């Protein structure tokens, strides 16, 4: 078997590409390992479309994800507890609502709704559970249907 210079160049190019890909993959997995998150727990009556990895939004901006969803039984009632992993810079106050919003074409996200500014006095302790709610996908709560009559 006879190798030419072109074969060596192609082999070197493939080797360099594999090293770059491996380095990027290793760096990404390392950053995921050491990712700093703060855990908050939300109690939900219904967890339809909610799964591990579902994004958590604050005022339309992604601030974390759902890390875990557990089913708990209290007497004859079943409830779900979702553990949210939020960035350490995110602060939540008492009165914050976690609303599971179903997307129109499937899937869901958790919308964190902060209390009014004047009501933000006491921080929600990290790791503490609070009650969440569920909002149907349509119509959005921010839009109102108006009817007009022709005169």
N, C-alpha and C positions, 0 to 999 in steps of 0.2 A: 504494500500500500504506500502510495507516494503522496505526501502532503505538500501543498504549495503555500505560498505566502498568503493568498486570498483565503485559504482554509483557516489559517492561523488567525487572520484578522476577524473572520466571522466567529470563530470559537472564542476569541477574546471579547468580542462584542456581546456574545450571549452570556459569558461569564460575568461581565460587568453589569449587565442588565439584571441577572439573577441576584447579584450582591446588593444592588440598589433596592430591588423589590423586597429581598429578605430584611434589609435594614429598616425600610419603611414599615414593614409588617411587625417587626420586633419593637420598634419605637411606639407604634400605635397600641400594641398590646401592653406595653409597659406603662404608657400613660393611662390606660384604662384601669390598670391594677392600682395605681397610686392616685387615682382621681378622688379628690376630696368632695364629699357630699354630706349634707345634713339630712337625717331621716325625720320625716313627719308622717304620722299615721292618721288615716281618715277612715271613719266608719261609714259604710254605705248599705242601703237597703237592697240595691240592685247593682250588679256589676256587669251588665250586658255590654259587650264590645270592649271591655276594659281588660287589658292583658299586660304582662311584663313588657316593658319597653314603650308603653304608651306615653306620649309626650305630655308634659305639664307646662301650661302657659300662664304667664302673669301679664295682663294687659296686652295680650297678643304676641308676647315674646316668649320663646322657649327657655325655660329656666331649670328644667329637670325632666325626670322620667319616673314612671312607676317601676319600682324595683321588685315588688312582691304583692301578690293578692292572695289573701287567706280567707277561708270560709269558717265562720264561728257560729256556734249554736248557743243561744241563751234561752233556756227553757224550751218553748215550742217554736221560737223564732230563729230564723237563720239570718245572719248578717255577714257582710264582707268587710274585711279590713285591708285597705291598700296602703302600702308603705311607699311614700314618695321620696325620691332622692333629689334634693335641691342643692344648688350651689351654695357654698358657705356665705356668700355675700347677700343672700336673700333673707330678709327678716319678715316674719309674719306676726300680726297682732291678733289679740283676741277679737273675735267677730269676723275673722276671715272665713270666707265660704269656699269650699272645694266643690265645684260643680262638674259632673261628668257630662260632657256634651257629645252627643252622637253626631257624626258627620253625615251629611246627606247621602253620600255614596258609599257608606260603610266605614267602620272604624270609629274611634272616639278620641277625645283628649280631655284632660282635666284642666279646667279653667279656675285659677285662684282669683277670687274676688275680694279685694281688700275692703275693710270698713271705711267710712268717710274719714277724712284727715283729722277732724276734731275728735273722733272716737278712738284714735290710735294712741292709747295711753300705755297699755300693758302688752308686752311681747308674749307671743305664744311660746311656751317652753318647748325646746327641741325634744323630739321623741314622744311627745304627748299626743293622744288621739283627740280628734274632734269629728263632729258629724258632717258628712257631705250630703249633697243632693244630686238629683239627676234632672237634666233638662232635655225635652224632646228636640229632634233635629229641625223641625219646622213648625210654625214660623219662628224665626229668631226672636229672642226676647227684646232686642233693641228696635225692631221695626214694628210699627203699628199699622193695621189695616184701616184705611180711611175710605169712607164712601161719600161720594158727593152726589147731590141730586141736581138735576138740571131744572131750571126754572123758566 
